[in-house]
């Protein structure tokens, strides 16, 4: 039975104002709340746009309204009336008016939901994801998805104004295993052969530059079969950009105003240009290639203070080419010894062989490393800026081990002692990454970013002799300790591309097999080009103040890569296995 009939919505549930008083209106939506006062019933009717209070006190409508339950779908026909001064609700945009019900139609019944829609009380994430269609009705999720929509529209307008073309690239493509695992799709019409879902449009956007399209962007789905992590998704969305005749400076000059525009849409004003820091400096000062700059606690090299130390572990580490580095915890001179011991225990859990500490107290120097000498420790407190207020923590080892350990400890301590200002947005370009990284388990070089990243011009001669020292024309955009974008200037010389493939252990024959169409394309006059990919999910989450990207994606997977609502992935029947020329698992 069609209860809606020829009714049409005259206004949304967030639209009515005092100017509408006296008008006959039709509202369509869900029952948000029911307040039964006996002789009068107040209903809140909700849609995506807001909430409107409707009221009745006359039979038979009163009896009909008493049967309503939350989340029923209803049509309300009535007249807009002003609320009395004492009942005005300043928390609602529609809070100065209400609708006197003339007719009430129930368009659909509703079961009792497993959690409240009208409030934002805590609900376990698994429950929210299982009933995502109900979670999407809640104000928090609708607010987040509307923000996401506004950002994507702003991005499209920005690039269109600058002459970029939005071009779709294939979803079913060739598997080019280098990096994360591909999601594979078996081909029914080509037995034993597979498509892959793209980890990014990387090769295709470069081919668009070879094809003379000059400026490309795409808001695109990417797929990576990665090992499970708390805030990763097997499918995610990035803002993909590629530019012909690009330099690093050109990319920065185009992306920074875009970021400013995006954040303006989110109600936040930011300042450009952004700071720039080399990878080496970021690792030395912050122990991370995506440093959070909202607080200090920089890592400092203190080896020069202890060159003559009699303390064996530090002396041996320095003698073997290692480092002694530390950081200062502000106000740490006054925390309890038990709290200091917790910091030491945490560092050991993170992999430190030990954590040395020192601070000045009312009774003089207090330290866990008296063997390092009081004079040297006092000097270290002075050099590090700890003074009489801070706690200096130090550890020794290889440069990589020490930096990464102190980087992780820095973040943990900042959180523990509330040193992070959540209202600040600190952007940073990290540049001059190493081109290659040594994979100890595979005993070979792997690309730090991807195998199409150009080496720096000055380091080209080193690619054969000292490949580990070659820097790349790569850059990451970092915000508050999160990487929100990454890109590079690409290799446009086919011989340099072959040389890099060889360094990665990919022979000319393998390269032809995996990337033959792309290598061929490079031979036909490829312009210098470069670009960047911005993580849309992460940017929206940061602007929405959400700790997880799952809360800014309409239908996300769990950390175990499962869709609880649709129960995917799932098994398929034997006929489908046979059609794909595959055998079911035993």
KADA-V471558 format. One line per field, one symbol per residue. ss: DSSP state (h for helix, s for strand, l for the rest). psi: psi as a letter, one per 30 degrees, with the letter a starting at -180 (. if undefined). A space follows every 50 residues. Layout:
ss: ???
psi: ???
//
This chain:
ss: lllllllllllllllllhhhlllsssssssssssssllllssssssslls ssssssllllhhhhhhllllllssssssssssllhhhlllllllllssss ssssssssllllllllllllllllhhhhhhlhhhhlllhhhhhhhhhhhh hhhhhhhhhhhlllsslllllsslllllllslsssslllllllsssslll lhhhhhhhhhllllssssssssslslllllllllsssssssssslllhhh hhhhhhhhhhhhhhhlllllllllsssshhhhhhhhllllllllllllls slhhhhlllllhhhhhhhhlllsssssssllhhhllhhhhhhhhhhhhhl lllllssssssllssssllhhhlhhhhhhhhhhhllllllssssssslhh hhhhhhhhhhhhhhhhllllllllllsssssllslssssllllsssslll llslslhhhllhhhhlhhhlsslssssssllssssssssslllhhhhhhh hhhllllhhhhhhhhhhhhhhhllllllssssssshhhhhhhhhllllhh hhllllllllllsllllslllllhhhhhhlllllll
psi: kjfebgklkellggfklfffkfkklkkkakjelkjjgdfkkkkkkkaffa kkklkkgkkfeeeeeffklkgkklkkkakklkllefgkjffkfgffllkj kekkkjfklklklflkeflhlkkkeeeeeehefeeffkeeeeeeeeeeee eeeeeeeeeefggkkjkklkejakkijjblkkkkjkkefikglklkkkfl geeeeeeeeeggfekklkjkklkkilkklehlkfklkljkkkklhkleee eefeeeeeeeeefeeggkklkllllkkleeeeeeffgkgikjgflchkkk jgeffhfgkfjeeeeeeefggaljlllkjkgffflleeeeeeeeeeeeef gkflkklklklfgakklghfffkeeeeeeeeeefgebgelkkklllalee eeeeefeeeeeeeeeeghfkjffkjjlkkklhlkelkjjeffhlklkedl ggkklkeffeffeeeifffkllhlkkkkjhgkjflkalklkfjeeeeeee eeeggjleeeeeeegeeeeeeffhiklkllalkkjeeeeeeeefgkfkff ggkeilllfghkjfefhkllllleeeeefghlklk.
//
